Amino acid sequence: MSGLIAAIAAVLALTASPAPAPSPPPTAAVADYQLGGPYRPAADVGVVTRDRSERPAAGRYSICYVNSFQTQPGTLRWWRKNHPSLLLRDGAGRLVRDPGWPDEVLLDLRTSARRKALGDLNRAWFDQCRRKGFDAVEPDNLDSWTRSGHRLTKRHAVAFARRLVREAHRSGVAIAQKNAPQLSRLGLGFDFAVAEECEVYRECGAYTRVYGTRLIEIEYTDNGRRAFARACAARAGRASILLRDRDVVPRGSRRYVSRSC
């Protein structure tokens, strides 16, 4: 009898429908980038990005921000205590920090064992995002190798990116390529792209050639507003294009800016 039950189970497993693939955000929906703190999105907003420590925006396609390639500000003590070997260090043993964000330490992607350990951590975070109700994850700092003083390479970033894609899909969420336009053409498996300042640096084509309309573009006010205007003229209706203040502060703050087209 046990053999018959096992055979039936095997047949059912083979004939069961595969789980549906995670869906990318709706094309050209109005997006809101709420990394500086959550607030009620405007009525016309269809896509909201929030930090993984927050809850998703009810009734919207929600993206969970995860700092996958560097430490999140305020978490270095936790990393030192729990995973000191996963922090990137220079030849003198000093932590390698992001020059633009010195409270963020780069993570060590140089060996398959470390990439697996970091992938397991990210899988737990992705699972947490999904349980909360997020639809997708946005792993930040894919381009950390460019700020590592040649300690990390593009090869390390690509290998870890592929692992993150697998972990996200196993968690049941879509995953975005965040920046690093030079990696777009490699076919890493990302479902859509989130690009900061791609119009300023004339990089948007690197994303649209691969992702088509599956693009969320964020331009910032401290670059002026010409790039935002150019982006709207070029891609309005075919991408989600957003102008934000650099610190992405919550609505109600004096420095808050949020425009879309």
Secondary structure, DSSP 8 states (H G I E B T S, - for coil): -HHHHHHHHHHHHHHS----------TT-EEEE-TT------TTEEEEEEETTS---TTSEEEEEE--SB--TT-HHHHHHH-GGGB-B-TTS-B-EETTEEEEEBB--SSHHHHHHHHHHHHHHHHHHHHHT-SEEEE--TTGGGGTTTSS-HHHHHHHHHHHHHHHHHHT-EEEEES-GGGGGG----SEEEEESTTTTT-HHHHHHHHTT-EEEEEEGGG-SHHHHHHHHHHBTTBEEEEE-TT---TTSTT--EEE-
